[in-house]
């Protein structure tokens, strides 16, 4: 049976969990709450890059992504950052929905599952 490895545990969640050949990265948000949706997405994607490397993976191995935006009118800003970042030859399946996020100044939250 595969070992479960939990990375960066906090009071309510772990930032990343490894199980077998899979990596699960929690809903990640930006620290810079003053940034617009594009800026927050760019920061989030950098964080995701770091978690993936730490877990022995890469953005080209992302299988699925869930994206939440606070206001669907900001989706084009999020998409601009996403499109510039995502591996064009290995795009994951992705869902994007509008949601009330954890704080009023959080514009975007992203969760991914990747292979190792």
C-alpha positions in Angstrom: 0.0 0.0 0.0 1.3 3.5 -0.9 2.3 5.8 1.9 0.5 9.1 2.2 2.9 12.1 2.5 1.3 15.4 3.8 3.3 18.6 3.1 2.9 21.9 4.8 0.2 21.0 7.3 -1.8 23.8 8.9 -4.6 24.0 11.3 -7.3 23.0 8.8 -5.5 21.5 5.7 -2.2 20.5 4.1 -1.0 22.5 1.2 -0.1 19.3 -0.7 -0.6 15.6 -0.3 1.2 12.8 -2.2 -0.3 9.4 -2.6 1.2 6.8 -4.9 1.9 8.6 -8.2 -0.5 11.4 -7.5 -0.1 14.9 -6.1 -3.1 16.9 -4.7 -2.5 20.6 -4.2 -5.1 22.4 -2.0 -7.0 25.4 -3.0 -4.3 28.0 -3.3 -4.8 31.7 -3.0 -2.5 34.7 -3.4 -0.9 36.6 -0.5 -1.1 39.9 -2.4 -4.8 40.7 -1.9 -4.3 44.1 -3.5 -3.5 42.5 -6.9 -6.2 42.1 -9.6 -7.4 38.6 -10.7 -4.5 38.3 -13.2 -1.9 39.3 -10.6 -3.4 36.9 -8.0 -3.5 34.1 -10.5 0.2 34.6 -11.5 1.2 34.4 -7.8 -1.0 31.3 -7.2 0.6 29.6 -10.2 4.1 30.3 -8.9 3.1 28.7 -5.6 1.7 25.7 -7.4 4.9 25.4 -9.4 6.8 25.2 -6.1 4.6 22.6 -4.6 4.8 20.5 -7.7 8.6 20.6 -7.7 8.7 19.8 -4.0 6.5 16.7 -4.7 8.5 15.5 -7.7 6.1 16.7 -10.4 5.7 19.5 -12.9 2.9 21.6 -14.4 3.1 19.4 -17.6 1.8 16.6 -15.4 -1.3 18.3 -14.1 -4.3 16.1 -14.7 -7.1 18.4 -13.5 -7.6 21.9 -12.1 -10.5 23.6 -10.3 -10.5 27.3 -10.5 -12.8 29.6 -8.4 -13.2 33.3 -9.3 -14.9 35.8 -7.0 -16.6 37.4 -10.0 -17.0 35.8 -13.4 -16.4 39.2 -15.1 -12.7 38.7 -13.9 -12.4 35.3 -15.6 -10.6 36.8 -18.7 -7.9 38.2 -16.4 -7.5 34.9 -14.7 -7.4 33.1 -18.1 -4.7 35.5 -19.4 -2.4 34.4 -16.6 -3.4 30.8 -16.9 -2.9 30.7 -20.7 0.6 32.2 -20.3 1.5 29.6 -17.7 -0.1 26.3 -18.7 2.0 23.8 -20.7 0.4 24.2 -24.2 1.1 20.6 -25.1 -0.3 19.2 -21.8 -3.4 21.1 -20.8 -5.3 19.5 -18.0 -9.1 19.2 -17.7 -10.3 22.3 -15.9 -13.5 23.7 -14.3 -14.0 27.4 -13.5 -16.8 28.6 -11.4 -17.8 31.8 -9.6 -17.8 31.5 -5.8 -17.8 33.6 -2.7 -14.2 33.0 -1.5 -12.6 33.1 1.9 -12.1 36.9 2.1 -13.6 39.8 0.2 -10.2 40.6 -1.4 -9.5 37.1 -2.6 -10.1 37.1 -6.4 -9.0 33.6 -7.4 -8.4 30.2 -5.8 -6.9 27.2 -7.7 -6.7 23.5 -6.8 -4.8 20.9 -8.9 -4.2 17.2 -9.1 -1.1 16.0 -10.9 0.8 12.8 -11.7 4.4 12.4 -10.6 
